Amino acid sequence: MRVGSADGIPGVSPAAAPPLPVKGQLYQQLVSWVEHQQPPGRVMLANTDKTVEHPLCKFPSMLHYKGGNVNAGASYDCR
């Protein structure tokens, strides 16, 4: 089986349904930051059917599992 990319993420199969930003989500965060001086807060990513949700961590922070439902964004934090 050949693994392609899911919305530009190399090596991630689209069949895996990974959490990804919705169309325009990151752009709107950037516009708010630049035009209204509102830096992005916690950005949540979800898969297409919204059964998996994870926060997007800013570098150099990494995603850490705190416990609970592995598919819920509240079960993770960025450290």
Buried (B, 14 or more C-beta within 10 A) or exposed (E): EEEEEBEEEEEBBBEEBBBBBEEEBBEEBEEBEEEEEEEEEEBBBBBBEEEBBBBBBEEEEEEEEEEEEEBEBEBBBBE
